[in-house]
Amino acid sequence: MSVKLLQPASMINILGEDLQAILQAMRKSPEGFIHLYGKDEAKEKRKMGHVTFIAETTKKLQQVISNFEEMVQ
């Protein structure tokens, strides 16, 4: 059995204080896939979910993440 990278990917955690900004940014980021954990209340420093980004190349992945981070700030 061999392990082979099919596509570069990166995961970013969603903390409670960033939840609304990330949900807004996800509307403009088709390369991202969001997974929320179903917690009732968003609190500071509480992990609410994560976003996984995939791209065809590592360079493109870095661009996607950089663009996403700009939208969140």
Backbone as CSV, one residue per row, in Angstrom:
resi,resn,N_x,N_y,N_z,CA_x,CA_y,CA_z,C_x,C_y,C_z
1,MET,0.843,-1.174,0.000,0.000,0.000,0.000,0.892,1.241,0.000
2,SER,0.600,2.165,-0.892,1.386,3.393,-0.945,0.498,4.588,-0.604
3,VAL,1.148,5.642,-0.153,0.446,6.870,0.162,0.855,7.913,-0.876
4,LYS,-0.150,8.516,-1.509,0.136,9.484,-2.554,-0.759,10.705,-2.352
5,LEU,-0.176,11.885,-2.421,-0.929,13.120,-2.315,-1.732,13.319,-3.594
6,LEU,-3.042,13.385,-3.458,-3.899,13.609,-4.617,-4.021,15.095,-4.940
7,GLN,-4.191,15.899,-3.895,-4.253,17.342,-4.046,-3.738,17.984,-2.762
8,PRO,-3.052,19.124,-2.879,-2.652,19.837,-1.669,-3.901,20.300,-0.912
9,ALA,-3.857,20.197,0.416,-4.991,20.607,1.249,-4.478,21.236,2.538
10,SER,-5.318,22.065,3.125,-4.994,22.690,4.403,-6.276,22.885,5.186
11,MET,-6.189,22.741,6.510,-7.349,22.901,7.375,-7.114,24.070,8.322
12,ILE,-8.128,24.910,8.468,-8.071,26.054,9.380,-9.193,25.885,10.400
13,ASN,-8.848,25.959,11.688,-9.848,25.857,12.737,-10.693,27.124,12.793
14,ILE,-11.952,26.964,13.177,-12.861,28.090,13.376,-13.086,28.246,14.867
15,LEU,-12.661,29.389,15.405,-12.886,29.686,16.811,-14.128,30.562,16.941
16,GLY,-14.738,30.519,18.110,-15.990,31.232,18.344,-15.958,32.697,17.958
17,GLU,-14.863,33.386,18.289,-14.779,34.819,18.005,-14.648,35.119,16.510
18,ASP,-14.316,34.126,15.713,-14.139,34.314,14.269,-15.286,33.732,13.441
19,LEU,-16.240,33.109,14.094,-17.270,32.344,13.384,-18.016,33.179,12.350
20,GLN,-18.551,34.321,12.724,-19.353,35.120,11.785,-18.526,35.604,10.601
21,ALA,-17.309,36.058,10.850,-16.453,36.536,9.760,-16.116,35.400,8.794
22,ILE,-15.875,34.218,9.329,-15.552,33.074,8.470,-16.768,32.640,7.657
23,LEU,-17.938,32.633,8.263,-19.146,32.273,7.524,-19.375,33.245,6.366
24,GLN,-19.126,34.525,6.590,-19.263,35.520,5.515,-18.239,35.267,4.409
25,ALA,-16.989,35.032,4.791,-15.925,34.814,3.808,-16.154,33.544,2.997
26,MET,-16.759,32.530,3.597,-16.993,31.268,2.896,-17.930,31.436,1.707
27,ARG,-18.752,32.447,1.730,-19.671,32.697,0.606,-18.914,33.025,-0.678
28,LYS,-17.672,33.507,-0.519,-16.859,33.919,-1.678,-15.672,32.988,-1.902
29,SER,-15.676,31.839,-1.276,-14.514,30.949,-1.359,-14.945,29.536,-1.743
30,PRO,-15.126,29.275,-3.038,-15.604,27.958,-3.473,-14.591,26.829,-3.246
31,GLU,-13.330,27.177,-2.995,-12.320,26.131,-2.761,-12.372,25.598,-1.333
32,GLY,-13.151,26.231,-0.476,-13.204,25.829,0.928,-14.433,24.991,1.249
33,PHE,-14.261,24.065,2.154,-15.347,23.207,2.623,-15.443,23.369,4.135
34,ILE,-16.614,23.790,4.595,-16.780,24.087,6.012,-17.419,22.903,6.738
35,HIS,-16.947,22.660,7.951,-17.524,21.630,8.803,-17.738,22.251,10.185
36,LEU,-19.006,22.442,10.558,-19.332,22.973,11.876,-19.691,21.812,12.795
37,TYR,-19.314,21.939,14.059,-19.476,20.837,15.009,-20.830,20.820,15.704
38,GLY,-21.706,21.782,15.423,-23.053,21.767,15.982,-23.137,22.240,17.427
39,LYS,-22.165,22.989,17.872,-22.199,23.513,19.240,-23.222,24.641,19.312
40,ASP,-23.928,24.717,20.435,-25.016,25.682,20.586,-24.547,27.127,20.704
41,GLU,-23.422,27.353,21.352,-22.992,28.716,21.643,-21.539,28.929,21.239
42,ALA,-21.318,30.026,20.510,-19.949,30.394,20.130,-19.322,31.196,21.257
43,LYS,-18.210,30.721,21.772,-17.484,31.417,22.836,-16.058,31.676,22.361
44,GLU,-15.429,32.687,22.952,-14.055,33.009,22.602,-13.153,31.800,22.859
45,LYS,-12.295,31.523,21.899,-11.321,30.420,21.941,-11.962,29.022,21.865
46,ARG,-13.250,28.941,21.689,-13.922,27.648,21.573,-13.908,27.205,20.115
47,LYS,-13.455,25.995,19.855,-13.389,25.480,18.493,-14.791,25.092,18.035
48,MET,-15.259,25.808,17.013,-16.619,25.627,16.519,-16.683,24.751,15.269
49,GLY,-15.541,24.555,14.625,-15.504,23.770,13.402,-14.183,23.994,12.697
50,HIS,-14.154,23.664,11.416,-12.956,23.913,10.617,-13.332,24.086,9.156
51,VAL,-12.410,24.684,8.421,-12.547,24.838,6.972,-11.386,24.095,6.335
52,THR,-11.674,23.296,5.343,-10.635,22.600,4.587,-10.579,23.202,3.192
53,PHE,-9.382,23.565,2.777,-9.166,24.101,1.431,-8.377,23.096,0.620
54,ILE,-8.760,22.942,-0.639,-7.989,22.106,-1.560,-7.709,22.911,-2.825
55,ALA,-6.634,22.577,-3.501,-6.262,23.249,-4.747,-5.424,22.295,-5.589
56,GLU,-5.225,22.675,-6.828,-4.470,21.817,-7.745,-2.973,21.813,-7.458
57,THR,-2.462,22.933,-6.950,-1.034,23.032,-6.653,-0.845,23.679,-5.274
58,THR,0.335,23.495,-4.706,0.646,24.117,-3.423,0.631,25.635,-3.545
59,LYS,1.150,26.148,-4.643,1.164,27.599,-4.862,-0.263,28.153,-4.897
60,LYS,-1.154,27.483,-5.603,-2.549,27.915,-5.675,-3.203,27.824,-4.292
61,LEU,-2.888,26.787,-3.533,-3.429,26.629,-2.184,-3.001,27.798,-1.299
62,GLN,-1.753,28.179,-1.384,-1.264,29.313,-0.600,-1.993,30.595,-0.977
63,GLN,-2.281,30.773,-2.261,-3.029,31.940,-2.731,-4.448,31.936,-2.171
64,VAL,-5.089,30.792,-2.234,-6.464,30.657,-1.759,-6.541,30.996,-0.269
65,ILE,-5.622,30.460,0.505,-5.614,30.707,1.948,-5.322,32.183,2.240
66,SER,-4.389,32.763,1.526,-4.064,34.173,1.719,-5.276,35.049,1.410
67,ASN,-5.964,34.780,0.318,-7.167,35.536,-0.049,-8.255,35.371,1.018
68,PHE,-8.410,34.162,1.511,-9.413,33.884,2.536,-9.102,34.654,3.814
69,GLU,-7.843,34.631,4.232,-7.447,35.338,5.454,-7.700,36.841,5.326
70,GLU,-7.490,37.402,4.145,-7.766,38.824,3.922,-9.255,39.112,4.065
71,MET,-10.109,38.218,3.578,-11.550,38.405,3.689,-12.025,38.341,5.139
72,VAL,-11.359,37.525,5.947,-11.784,37.335,7.332,-11.389,38.527,8.204
73,GLN,-10.290,39.161,7.899,-9.809,40.270,8.755,-10.597,41.516,8.624
